[in-house]
Amino acid sequence: IGQAANDGFYINEVVISPTGNIYIAGTRKESLYGNYFYLERVNANFTTIFEVKDQYVLNSIENNHVSSIHLSNATANSPIIVGGTMFGLAPGDTVYRCHGVIRTYSANGMMRWNFQNYEVRDYKKVMARHTYVYAAGTNNKFASGLDTKISRLFLKDGVVDWHRYYGNKSTPLCLQVEADKSLLIGGEKQSNVTLPSGSILTIRSFMLLRYSKTGKRLYDYDHSWDVSNE
């Protein structure tokens, strides 16, 4: 229900917990107030437990949104970790713009900590495991918004453990933390392939990265495209 035809919710991700709770995240659009960074939790009976909507710049019409949700454990009281983008002035920055945000909330919607990174445009994937929060986002340095930024923070307080950068005009699309605490990131990047004629063609290709728990890049898988057989 909205105040105008363009009001409503834009859902970027939904998570259903083993206990039946449903977590909905994305953007809330209200015609008089702009776009909100939005998170909602409802129970198995679709009763709202809490609703979070936020803007750093009041009445902003920028695309504030939650891109990713993760529960730190399988209980009903699990902390909720979200990543996304907010419009405003991030710590250390001098420009009002959309920048990456990572937050944790209690099971009742109380924010525990908030992390803002002006070098990231949007934290597209976030995951909590082994007492850390891992996040992969897009770069804020270039107008294209491409290139990958990777962050590891302490789950208890949001303090940064390390950041990493990966270029090649890449975009992270998926994230996985392995049992040994290494990090796998999938997505797409720019690659060059050699045509049978000998000329080089620039294409969008897949990306698979792996980092150790200390942030060392273990590999950047680069598939050797055979254009004549593709």
Secondary structure as UniProt FT lines:
FT   TURN            5..6
FT   STRAND          8..16
FT   TURN            18..19
FT   STRAND          22..30
FT   TURN            31..33
FT   STRAND          34..42
FT   TURN            44..45
FT   STRAND          48..54
FT   TURN            58..59
FT   STRAND          65..71
FT   TURN            76..77
FT   STRAND          80..88
FT   TURN            91..92
FT   STRAND          97..105
FT   TURN            107..108
FT   STRAND          111..117
FT   TURN            118..119
FT   STRAND          120..129
FT   TURN            130..131
FT   STRAND          132..139
FT   TURN            143..144
FT   STRAND          148..154
FT   TURN            155..157
FT   STRAND          160..166
FT   TURN            168..169
FT   STRAND          171..177
FT   TURN            179..180
FT   STRAND          183..194
FT   TURN            196..197
FT   STRAND          200..211
FT   TURN            213..214
FT   STRAND          217..221
FT   HELIX           227..229
//
